[in-house]
Amino acid sequence: GDQRTLAVAVGGSNNEDKPLAQLRLEGPRGPLLLYNRPGASASSPTVLVIGGIVGDPDSPFIQHLQRATGDVGWGFALWVTRPDLLEGSLETAPDPGRADDIHACLQHLKQLTPDASLHLAGYSMG
């Protein structure tokens, strides 16, 4: 199906956008940027979106999924890989093909909400 299928499955998009915290994490090759909004409770599931070469927080798909997860009380996180939002150089830039960068994001989210299940959503992965 098309990439909106998951967003439709978890709810509508009738509420206002909730702000995302911008977290700087230390990744295996350099700094990582993770946008995060916790769920309604400590045990609410969280969706972590991994967005390919350019994980863009301003894309319509990301904004829709952020609203849809908020509508049902789920947490939302985005591993941002859009170059103009990142620190460092090309040598330290996140690589969506490397599992260790993704694991750093997952470990951080699990520390924030140890009782919540985590769900990965990948898009535009080539």
Beta strands, then each sheet from edge to edge (+ up, - down):
strand 1: 21-26
strand 2: 31-37
strand 3: 46-50
strand 4: 75-80
strand 5: 118-122
sheet 1: 1+ 2- 4+ 3+ 5+
end
